[in-house]
Amino acid sequence: MKPPQAAIVFAAMLPLICPGAARADGSGDPAAVKTVDGKSLDNSGDPTFKIAKDGTVDWYTYSGFRRYHSECHVCHGPAADGSSFAPALRESLKRIGYGEFLAIVAGGRKNVTTSQENVMPAFGENPNVMCYIDDIYVYVRARANDAVGRVRPDKHEDKPEVFAKAEDTCMARKPAGR
């Protein structure tokens, strides 16, 4: 199974194996309670942002900004503020949690009313999305909590080595020097 396909299966099964991940009260308290391999996690174990007092963002928030603007902003608007095509993700994360976010991105979504039809395609096979899904979630979560502004963060932490290895594996690249 390719990494993006595994992500679809994982996203679909997440509510079954981790019921708290699909909570209906949005992304919850974003406070980081622990860090694992450079990734900050909240009290539910969901990825979250970490921003230093001097404005330095963690690598995952920075990477999420970059990936959001390469894959998501065309429909969801600059800075996750929405557009005529798609909703403001910074508002959506006030209603949906991590598990539902993953499931929607991986599997797509169709909302049809008498006045409009909104269709989000499935990105579960797109490694440029699924290899960075946590990063995108972290960035949008930071936007939903007004923790980062609309522009590229000025300062960010360095890319963790574990991130680089995971990225190479997911993107099926050989690490440099091998």
PyMOL commands that place a pseudoatom at each C-alpha (Angstrom):
pseudoatom trace, name=CA, resn=MET, resi=1, chain=A, elem=C, hetatm=0, pos=[0.000, 0.000, 0.000]
pseudoatom trace, name=CA, resn=LYS, resi=2, chain=A, elem=C, hetatm=0, pos=[1.391, 3.409, -1.003]
pseudoatom trace, name=CA, resn=PRO, resi=3, chain=A, elem=C, hetatm=0, pos=[1.693, 6.032, 1.769]
pseudoatom trace, name=CA, resn=PRO, resi=4, chain=A, elem=C, hetatm=0, pos=[-1.203, 8.211, 0.464]
pseudoatom trace, name=CA, resn=GLN, resi=5, chain=A, elem=C, hetatm=0, pos=[-3.455, 5.127, 0.214]
pseudoatom trace, name=CA, resn=ALA, resi=6, chain=A, elem=C, hetatm=0, pos=[-2.518, 4.234, 3.767]
pseudoatom trace, name=CA, resn=ALA, resi=7, chain=A, elem=C, hetatm=0, pos=[-3.565, 7.744, 4.794]
pseudoatom trace, name=CA, resn=ILE, resi=8, chain=A, elem=C, hetatm=0, pos=[-7.055, 7.197, 3.364]
pseudoatom trace, name=CA, resn=VAL, resi=9, chain=A, elem=C, hetatm=0, pos=[-7.431, 3.951, 5.267]
pseudoatom trace, name=CA, resn=PHE, resi=10, chain=A, elem=C, hetatm=0, pos=[-6.095, 5.598, 8.438]
pseudoatom trace, name=CA, resn=ALA, resi=11, chain=A, elem=C, hetatm=0, pos=[-8.410, 8.601, 8.106]
pseudoatom trace, name=CA, resn=ALA, resi=12, chain=A, elem=C, hetatm=0, pos=[-11.423, 6.369, 7.564]
pseudoatom trace, name=CA, resn=MET, resi=13, chain=A, elem=C, hetatm=0, pos=[-10.581, 4.204, 10.569]
pseudoatom trace, name=CA, resn=LEU, resi=14, chain=A, elem=C, hetatm=0, pos=[-9.505, 7.011, 12.912]
pseudoatom trace, name=CA, resn=PRO, resi=15, chain=A, elem=C, hetatm=0, pos=[-12.933, 7.540, 14.513]
pseudoatom trace, name=CA, resn=LEU, resi=16, chain=A, elem=C, hetatm=0, pos=[-13.109, 3.804, 15.239]
pseudoatom trace, name=CA, resn=ILE, resi=17, chain=A, elem=C, hetatm=0, pos=[-9.655, 3.444, 16.786]
pseudoatom trace, name=CA, resn=CYS, resi=18, chain=A, elem=C, hetatm=0, pos=[-9.569, 6.849, 18.480]
pseudoatom trace, name=CA, resn=PRO, resi=19, chain=A, elem=C, hetatm=0, pos=[-13.133, 8.041, 19.231]
pseudoatom trace, name=CA, resn=GLY, resi=20, chain=A, elem=C, hetatm=0, pos=[-11.949, 11.340, 20.732]
pseudoatom trace, name=CA, resn=ALA, resi=21, chain=A, elem=C, hetatm=0, pos=[-10.325, 12.340, 17.447]
pseudoatom trace, name=CA, resn=ALA, resi=22, chain=A, elem=C, hetatm=0, pos=[-13.688, 12.897, 15.769]
pseudoatom trace, name=CA, resn=ARG, resi=23, chain=A, elem=C, hetatm=0, pos=[-15.179, 15.157, 18.407]
pseudoatom trace, name=CA, resn=ALA, resi=24, chain=A, elem=C, hetatm=0, pos=[-17.901, 17.509, 17.332]
pseudoatom trace, name=CA, resn=ASP, resi=25, chain=A, elem=C, hetatm=0, pos=[-16.665, 20.536, 19.284]
pseudoatom trace, name=CA, resn=GLY, resi=26, chain=A, elem=C, hetatm=0, pos=[-14.028, 21.544, 16.779]
pseudoatom trace, name=CA, resn=SER, resi=27, chain=A, elem=C, hetatm=0, pos=[-10.309, 21.267, 17.121]
pseudoatom trace, name=CA, resn=GLY, resi=28, chain=A, elem=C, hetatm=0, pos=[-10.454, 21.871, 20.878]
pseudoatom trace, name=CA, resn=ASP, resi=29, chain=A, elem=C, hetatm=0, pos=[-7.875, 23.486, 23.120]
pseudoatom trace, name=CA, resn=PRO, resi=30, chain=A, elem=C, hetatm=0, pos=[-4.783, 24.074, 20.964]
pseudoatom trace, name=CA, resn=ALA, resi=31, chain=A, elem=C, hetatm=0, pos=[-2.349, 24.245, 23.877]
pseudoatom trace, name=CA, resn=ALA, resi=32, chain=A, elem=C, hetatm=0, pos=[0.676, 22.035, 23.286]
pseudoatom trace, name=CA, resn=VAL, resi=33, chain=A, elem=C, hetatm=0, pos=[1.148, 19.652, 26.192]
pseudoatom trace, name=CA, resn=LYS, resi=34, chain=A, elem=C, hetatm=0, pos=[4.005, 17.622, 24.752]
pseudoatom trace, name=CA, resn=THR, resi=35, chain=A, elem=C, hetatm=0, pos=[6.395, 17.492, 21.838]
pseudoatom trace, name=CA, resn=VAL, resi=36, chain=A, elem=C, hetatm=0, pos=[7.379, 14.321, 20.005]
pseudoatom trace, name=CA, resn=ASP, resi=37, chain=A, elem=C, hetatm=0, pos=[10.190, 14.553, 17.435]
pseudoatom trace, name=CA, resn=GLY, resi=38, chain=A, elem=C, hetatm=0, pos=[9.603, 18.291, 17.080]
pseudoatom trace, name=CA, resn=LYS, resi=39, chain=A, elem=C, hetatm=0, pos=[5.833, 17.951, 16.595]
pseudoatom trace, name=CA, resn=SER, resi=40, chain=A, elem=C, hetatm=0, pos=[3.639, 19.573, 19.237]
pseudoatom trace, name=CA, resn=LEU, resi=41, chain=A, elem=C, hetatm=0, pos=[0.575, 17.670, 20.439]
pseudoatom trace, name=CA, resn=ASP, resi=42, chain=A, elem=C, hetatm=0, pos=[-2.462, 18.818, 22.414]
pseudoatom trace, name=CA, resn=ASN, resi=43, chain=A, elem=C, hetatm=0, pos=[-4.020, 16.981, 25.351]
pseudoatom trace, name=CA, resn=SER, resi=44, chain=A, elem=C, hetatm=0, pos=[-5.909, 14.686, 22.938]
pseudoatom trace, name=CA, resn=GLY, resi=45, chain=A, elem=C, hetatm=0, pos=[-2.727, 13.781, 21.057]
pseudoatom trace, name=CA, resn=ASP, resi=46, chain=A, elem=C, hetatm=0, pos=[-3.715, 15.816, 17.995]
pseudoatom trace, name=CA, resn=PRO, resi=47, chain=A, elem=C, hetatm=0, pos=[-1.068, 17.902, 16.224]
pseudoatom trace, name=CA, resn=THR, resi=48, chain=A, elem=C, hetatm=0, pos=[-1.014, 21.548, 17.197]
pseudoatom trace, name=CA, resn=PHE, resi=49, chain=A, elem=C, hetatm=0, pos=[1.078, 24.679, 16.754]
pseudoatom trace, name=CA, resn=LYS, resi=50, chain=A, elem=C, hetatm=0, pos=[3.769, 26.137, 18.965]
pseudoatom trace, name=CA, resn=ILE, resi=51, chain=A, elem=C, hetatm=0, pos=[4.721, 29.784, 18.680]
pseudoatom trace, name=CA, resn=ALA, resi=52, chain=A, elem=C, hetatm=0, pos=[7.498, 31.343, 20.740]
pseudoatom trace, name=CA, resn=LYS, resi=53, chain=A, elem=C, hetatm=0, pos=[7.098, 34.745, 22.381]
pseudoatom trace, name=CA, resn=ASP, resi=54, chain=A, elem=C, hetatm=0, pos=[9.340, 36.247, 19.692]
pseudoatom trace, name=CA, resn=GLY, resi=55, chain=A, elem=C, hetatm=0, pos=[6.976, 34.967, 16.969]
pseudoatom trace, name=CA, resn=THR, resi=56, chain=A, elem=C, hetatm=0, pos=[9.081, 31.991, 15.871]
pseudoatom trace, name=CA, resn=VAL, resi=57, chain=A, elem=C, hetatm=0, pos=[6.737, 29.232, 14.691]
pseudoatom trace, name=CA, resn=ASP, resi=58, chain=A, elem=C, hetatm=0, pos=[7.446, 25.536, 14.893]
pseudoatom trace, name=CA, resn=TRP, resi=59, chain=A, elem=C, hetatm=0, pos=[8.486, 23.767, 11.679]
pseudoatom trace, name=CA, resn=TYR, resi=60, chain=A, elem=C, hetatm=0, pos=[5.087, 22.091, 11.238]
pseudoatom trace, name=CA, resn=THR, resi=61, chain=A, elem=C, hetatm=0, pos=[3.202, 25.406, 11.260]
pseudoatom trace, name=CA, resn=TYR, resi=62, chain=A, elem=C, hetatm=0, pos=[5.660, 26.847, 8.750]
pseudoatom trace, name=CA, resn=SER, resi=63, chain=A, elem=C, hetatm=0, pos=[5.492, 23.756, 6.538]
pseudoatom trace, name=CA, resn=GLY, resi=64, chain=A, elem=C, hetatm=0, pos=[1.700, 23.860, 6.793]
pseudoatom trace, name=CA, resn=PHE, resi=65, chain=A, elem=C, hetatm=0, pos=[1.692, 27.468, 5.587]
pseudoatom trace, name=CA, resn=ARG, resi=66, chain=A, elem=C, hetatm=0, pos=[3.779, 26.445, 2.577]
pseudoatom trace, name=CA, resn=ARG, resi=67, chain=A, elem=C, hetatm=0, pos=[1.699, 23.358, 1.757]
pseudoatom trace, name=CA, resn=TYR, resi=68, chain=A, elem=C, hetatm=0, pos=[-1.618, 25.112, 2.303]
pseudoatom trace, name=CA, resn=HIS, resi=69, chain=A, elem=C, hetatm=0, pos=[-0.593, 27.812, -0.153]
pseudoatom trace, name=CA, resn=SER, resi=70, chain=A, elem=C, hetatm=0, pos=[0.601, 25.284, -2.730]
pseudoatom trace, name=CA, resn=GLU, resi=71, chain=A, elem=C, hetatm=0, pos=[-2.463, 23.007, -2.601]
pseudoatom trace, name=CA, resn=CYS, resi=72, chain=A, elem=C, hetatm=0, pos=[-5.431, 24.508, -0.729]
pseudoatom trace, name=CA, resn=HIS, resi=73, chain=A, elem=C, hetatm=0, pos=[-5.617, 28.275, -1.101]
pseudoatom trace, name=CA, resn=VAL, resi=74, chain=A, elem=C, hetatm=0, pos=[-6.890, 28.207, -4.686]
pseudoatom trace, name=CA, resn=CYS, resi=75, chain=A, elem=C, hetatm=0, pos=[-10.284, 27.078, -3.392]
pseudoatom trace, name=CA, resn=HIS, resi=76, chain=A, elem=C, hetatm=0, pos=[-10.216, 27.907, 0.317]
pseudoatom trace, name=CA, resn=GLY, resi=77, chain=A, elem=C, hetatm=0, pos=[-8.708, 31.354, -0.127]
pseudoatom trace, name=CA, resn=PRO, resi=78, chain=A, elem=C, hetatm=0, pos=[-5.568, 33.021, 1.125]
pseudoatom trace, name=CA, resn=ALA, resi=79, chain=A, elem=C, hetatm=0, pos=[-4.961, 32.398, 4.809]
pseudoatom trace, name=CA, resn=ALA, resi=80, chain=A, elem=C, hetatm=0, pos=[-7.855, 29.889, 5.027]
pseudoatom trace, name=CA, resn=ASP, resi=81, chain=A, elem=C, hetatm=0, pos=[-10.411, 32.715, 4.895]
pseudoatom trace, name=CA, resn=GLY, resi=82, chain=A, elem=C, hetatm=0, pos=[-12.611, 31.029, 2.268]
pseudoatom trace, name=CA, resn=SER, resi=83, chain=A, elem=C, hetatm=0, pos=[-13.761, 32.003, -1.202]
pseudoatom trace, name=CA, resn=SER, resi=84, chain=A, elem=C, hetatm=0, pos=[-16.812, 31.767, -3.437]
pseudoatom trace, name=CA, resn=PHE, resi=85, chain=A, elem=C, hetatm=0, pos=[-15.754, 28.164, -4.172]
pseudoatom trace, name=CA, resn=ALA, resi=86, chain=A, elem=C, hetatm=0, pos=[-15.095, 26.755, -0.723]
pseudoatom trace, name=CA, resn=PRO, resi=87, chain=A, elem=C, hetatm=0, pos=[-15.562, 27.538, 2.971]
pseudoatom trace, name=CA, resn=ALA, resi=88, chain=A, elem=C, hetatm=0, pos=[-13.170, 29.306, 5.291]
pseudoatom trace, name=CA, resn=LEU, resi=89, chain=A, elem=C, hetatm=0, pos=[-11.201, 26.470, 6.850]
pseudoatom trace, name=CA, resn=ARG, resi=90, chain=A, elem=C, hetatm=0, pos=[-10.273, 28.653, 9.803]
pseudoatom trace, name=CA, resn=GLU, resi=91, chain=A, elem=C, hetatm=0, pos=[-13.989, 28.724, 10.640]
pseudoatom trace, name=CA, resn=SER, resi=92, chain=A, elem=C, hetatm=0, pos=[-14.508, 25.025, 9.822]
pseudoatom trace, name=CA, resn=LEU, resi=93, chain=A, elem=C, hetatm=0, pos=[-11.907, 24.013, 12.404]
pseudoatom trace, name=CA, resn=LYS, resi=94, chain=A, elem=C, hetatm=0, pos=[-14.037, 25.656, 15.054]
pseudoatom trace, name=CA, resn=ARG, resi=95, chain=A, elem=C, hetatm=0, pos=[-16.656, 22.962, 14.315]
pseudoatom trace, name=CA, resn=ILE, resi=96, chain=A, elem=C, hetatm=0, pos=[-14.702, 19.887, 13.243]
pseudoatom trace, name=CA, resn=GLY, resi=97, chain=A, elem=C, hetatm=0, pos=[-11.817, 18.041, 14.852]
pseudoatom trace, name=CA, resn=TYR, resi=98, chain=A, elem=C, hetatm=0, pos=[-8.678, 16.392, 13.565]
pseudoatom trace, name=CA, resn=GLY, resi=99, chain=A, elem=C, hetatm=0, pos=[-10.282, 13.072, 12.601]
pseudoatom trace, name=CA, resn=GLU, resi=100, chain=A, elem=C, hetatm=0, pos=[-13.050, 14.659, 10.574]
pseudoatom trace, name=CA, resn=PHE, resi=101, chain=A, elem=C, hetatm=0, pos=[-10.560, 17.015, 8.911]
pseudoatom trace, name=CA, resn=LEU, resi=102, chain=A, elem=C, hetatm=0, pos=[-8.441, 14.033, 7.837]
pseudoatom trace, name=CA, resn=ALA, resi=103, chain=A, elem=C, hetatm=0, pos=[-11.458, 12.118, 6.564]
pseudoatom trace, name=CA, resn=ILE, resi=104, chain=A, elem=C, hetatm=0, pos=[-12.739, 15.067, 4.511]
pseudoatom trace, name=CA, resn=VAL, resi=105, chain=A, elem=C, hetatm=0, pos=[-9.358, 15.838, 2.949]
pseudoatom trace, name=CA, resn=ALA, resi=106, chain=A, elem=C, hetatm=0, pos=[-8.640, 12.189, 2.156]
pseudoatom trace, name=CA, resn=GLY, resi=107, chain=A, elem=C, hetatm=0, pos=[-12.102, 11.187, 0.975]
pseudoatom trace, name=CA, resn=GLY, resi=108, chain=A, elem=C, hetatm=0, pos=[-13.602, 14.436, -0.286]
pseudoatom trace, name=CA, resn=ARG, resi=109, chain=A, elem=C, hetatm=0, pos=[-17.023, 15.850, 0.464]
pseudoatom trace, name=CA, resn=LYS, resi=110, chain=A, elem=C, hetatm=0, pos=[-20.153, 16.836, -1.397]
pseudoatom trace, name=CA, resn=ASN, resi=111, chain=A, elem=C, hetatm=0, pos=[-22.706, 19.279, 0.010]
pseudoatom trace, name=CA, resn=VAL, resi=112, chain=A, elem=C, hetatm=0, pos=[-25.773, 19.857, -2.118]
pseudoatom trace, name=CA, resn=THR, resi=113, chain=A, elem=C, hetatm=0, pos=[-28.578, 22.245, -1.259]
pseudoatom trace, name=CA, resn=THR, resi=114, chain=A, elem=C, hetatm=0, pos=[-31.363, 23.738, -3.337]
pseudoatom trace, name=CA, resn=SER, resi=115, chain=A, elem=C, hetatm=0, pos=[-29.249, 26.831, -3.961]
pseudoatom trace, name=CA, resn=GLN, resi=116, chain=A, elem=C, hetatm=0, pos=[-25.746, 25.445, -4.447]
pseudoatom trace, name=CA, resn=GLU, resi=117, chain=A, elem=C, hetatm=0, pos=[-23.542, 22.426, -4.887]
pseudoatom trace, name=CA, resn=ASN, resi=118, chain=A, elem=C, hetatm=0, pos=[-20.133, 22.337, -3.197]
pseudoatom trace, name=CA, resn=VAL, resi=119, chain=A, elem=C, hetatm=0, pos=[-17.766, 19.516, -4.009]
pseudoatom trace, name=CA, resn=MET, resi=120, chain=A, elem=C, hetatm=0, pos=[-14.362, 19.010, -2.481]
pseudoatom trace, name=CA, resn=PRO, resi=121, chain=A, elem=C, hetatm=0, pos=[-12.351, 16.402, -4.342]
pseudoatom trace, name=CA, resn=ALA, resi=122, chain=A, elem=C, hetatm=0, pos=[-10.608, 13.593, -2.492]
pseudoatom trace, name=CA, resn=PHE, resi=123, chain=A, elem=C, hetatm=0, pos=[-6.899, 14.244, -1.972]
pseudoatom trace, name=CA, resn=GLY, resi=124, chain=A, elem=C, hetatm=0, pos=[-6.090, 10.857, -0.449]
pseudoatom trace, name=CA, resn=GLU, resi=125, chain=A, elem=C, hetatm=0, pos=[-3.992, 9.867, -3.460]
pseudoatom trace, name=CA, resn=ASN, resi=126, chain=A, elem=C, hetatm=0, pos=[-2.109, 13.165, -3.643]
pseudoatom trace, name=CA, resn=PRO, resi=127, chain=A, elem=C, hetatm=0, pos=[1.224, 12.877, -1.805]
pseudoatom trace, name=CA, resn=ASN, resi=128, chain=A, elem=C, hetatm=0, pos=[1.650, 16.667, -1.927]
pseudoatom trace, name=CA, resn=VAL, resi=129, chain=A, elem=C, hetatm=0, pos=[-1.328, 16.831, 0.419]
pseudoatom trace, name=CA, resn=MET, resi=130, chain=A, elem=C, hetatm=0, pos=[-1.333, 13.573, 2.360]
pseudoatom trace, name=CA, resn=CYS, resi=131, chain=A, elem=C, hetatm=0, pos=[2.395, 13.553, 3.171]
pseudoatom trace, name=CA, resn=TYR, resi=132, chain=A, elem=C, hetatm=0, pos=[1.868, 16.956, 4.803]
pseudoatom trace, name=CA, resn=ILE, resi=133, chain=A, elem=C, hetatm=0, pos=[-1.678, 16.641, 6.127]
pseudoatom trace, name=CA, resn=ASP, resi=134, chain=A, elem=C, hetatm=0, pos=[-0.660, 17.195, 9.752]
pseudoatom trace, name=CA, resn=ASP, resi=135, chain=A, elem=C, hetatm=0, pos=[1.266, 20.317, 8.755]
pseudoatom trace, name=CA, resn=ILE, resi=136, chain=A, elem=C, hetatm=0, pos=[-1.729, 21.712, 6.864]
pseudoatom trace, name=CA, resn=TYR, resi=137, chain=A, elem=C, hetatm=0, pos=[-3.974, 20.954, 9.836]
pseudoatom trace, name=CA, resn=VAL, resi=138, chain=A, elem=C, hetatm=0, pos=[-1.545, 22.657, 12.238]
pseudoatom trace, name=CA, resn=TYR, resi=139, chain=A, elem=C, hetatm=0, pos=[-1.367, 25.796, 10.082]
pseudoatom trace, name=CA, resn=VAL, resi=140, chain=A, elem=C, hetatm=0, pos=[-5.144, 26.036, 9.662]
pseudoatom trace, name=CA, resn=ARG, resi=141, chain=A, elem=C, hetatm=0, pos=[-5.583, 25.363, 13.378]
pseudoatom trace, name=CA, resn=ALA, resi=142, chain=A, elem=C, hetatm=0, pos=[-3.203, 28.236, 14.127]
pseudoatom trace, name=CA, resn=ARG, resi=143, chain=A, elem=C, hetatm=0, pos=[-5.240, 30.466, 11.790]
pseudoatom trace, name=CA, resn=ALA, resi=144, chain=A, elem=C, hetatm=0, pos=[-8.508, 29.324, 13.434]
pseudoatom trace, name=CA, resn=ASN, resi=145, chain=A, elem=C, hetatm=0, pos=[-7.099, 30.416, 16.795]
pseudoatom trace, name=CA, resn=ASP, resi=146, chain=A, elem=C, hetatm=0, pos=[-5.658, 33.704, 15.469]
pseudoatom trace, name=CA, resn=ALA, resi=147, chain=A, elem=C, hetatm=0, pos=[-2.208, 32.509, 16.506]
pseudoatom trace, name=CA, resn=VAL, resi=148, chain=A, elem=C, hetatm=0, pos=[-0.617, 33.368, 13.147]
pseudoatom trace, name=CA, resn=GLY, resi=149, chain=A, elem=C, hetatm=0, pos=[-1.392, 36.125, 10.713]
pseudoatom trace, name=CA, resn=ARG, resi=150, chain=A, elem=C, hetatm=0, pos=[-2.280, 36.052, 7.043]
pseudoatom trace, name=CA, resn=VAL, resi=151, chain=A, elem=C, hetatm=0, pos=[1.311, 36.292, 5.820]
pseudoatom trace, name=CA, resn=ARG, resi=152, chain=A, elem=C, hetatm=0, pos=[4.256, 33.901, 5.742]
pseudoatom trace, name=CA, resn=PRO, resi=153, chain=A, elem=C, hetatm=0, pos=[5.742, 33.546, 9.233]
pseudoatom trace, name=CA, resn=ASP, resi=154, chain=A, elem=C, hetatm=0, pos=[8.914, 35.624, 9.560]
pseudoatom trace, name=CA, resn=LYS, resi=155, chain=A, elem=C, hetatm=0, pos=[10.777, 33.109, 11.712]
pseudoatom trace, name=CA, resn=HIS, resi=156, chain=A, elem=C, hetatm=0, pos=[10.523, 29.348, 12.012]
pseudoatom trace, name=CA, resn=GLU, resi=157, chain=A, elem=C, hetatm=0, pos=[12.314, 26.485, 13.681]
pseudoatom trace, name=CA, resn=ASP, resi=158, chain=A, elem=C, hetatm=0, pos=[14.607, 24.310, 11.584]
pseudoatom trace, name=CA, resn=LYS, resi=159, chain=A, elem=C, hetatm=0, pos=[13.238, 21.232, 9.878]
pseudoatom trace, name=CA, resn=PRO, resi=160, chain=A, elem=C, hetatm=0, pos=[13.545, 18.276, 12.297]
pseudoatom trace, name=CA, resn=GLU, resi=161, chain=A, elem=C, hetatm=0, pos=[15.565, 15.340, 10.978]
pseudoatom trace, name=CA, resn=VAL, resi=162, chain=A, elem=C, hetatm=0, pos=[12.668, 12.982, 11.700]
pseudoatom trace, name=CA, resn=PHE, resi=163, chain=A, elem=C, hetatm=0, pos=[10.440, 15.185, 9.515]
pseudoatom trace, name=CA, resn=ALA, resi=164, chain=A, elem=C, hetatm=0, pos=[12.931, 15.032, 6.645]
pseudoatom trace, name=CA, resn=LYS, resi=165, chain=A, elem=C, hetatm=0, pos=[13.095, 11.228, 6.875]
pseudoatom trace, name=CA, resn=ALA, resi=166, chain=A, elem=C, hetatm=0, pos=[9.307, 10.876, 6.994]
pseudoatom trace, name=CA, resn=GLU, resi=167, chain=A, elem=C, hetatm=0, pos=[8.979, 13.259, 4.051]
pseudoatom trace, name=CA, resn=ASP, resi=168, chain=A, elem=C, hetatm=0, pos=[11.475, 11.253, 1.997]
pseudoatom trace, name=CA, resn=THR, resi=169, chain=A, elem=C, hetatm=0, pos=[9.672, 8.006, 2.818]
pseudoatom trace, name=CA, resn=CYS, resi=170, chain=A, elem=C, hetatm=0, pos=[6.205, 9.371, 2.045]
pseudoatom trace, name=CA, resn=MET, resi=171, chain=A, elem=C, hetatm=0, pos=[7.336, 11.004, -1.178]
pseudoatom trace, name=CA, resn=ALA, resi=172, chain=A, elem=C, hetatm=0, pos=[9.296, 7.831, -2.072]
pseudoatom trace, name=CA, resn=ARG, resi=173, chain=A, elem=C, hetatm=0, pos=[12.575, 9.738, -2.335]
pseudoatom trace, name=CA, resn=LYS, resi=174, chain=A, elem=C, hetatm=0, pos=[15.978, 8.472, -1.396]
pseudoatom trace, name=CA, resn=PRO, resi=175, chain=A, elem=C, hetatm=0, pos=[17.609, 10.599, 1.286]
pseudoatom trace, name=CA, resn=ALA, resi=176, chain=A, elem=C, hetatm=0, pos=[20.563, 12.699, 0.135]
pseudoatom trace, name=CA, resn=GLY, resi=177, chain=A, elem=C, hetatm=0, pos=[23.865, 10.818, 0.053]
pseudoatom trace, name=CA, resn=ARG, resi=178, chain=A, elem=C, hetatm=0, pos=[22.363, 7.376, -0.571]
for i in range(1, 178): cmd.bond("trace and resi %d" % i, "trace and resi %d" % (i + 1))
show_as sticks, trace
zoom trace
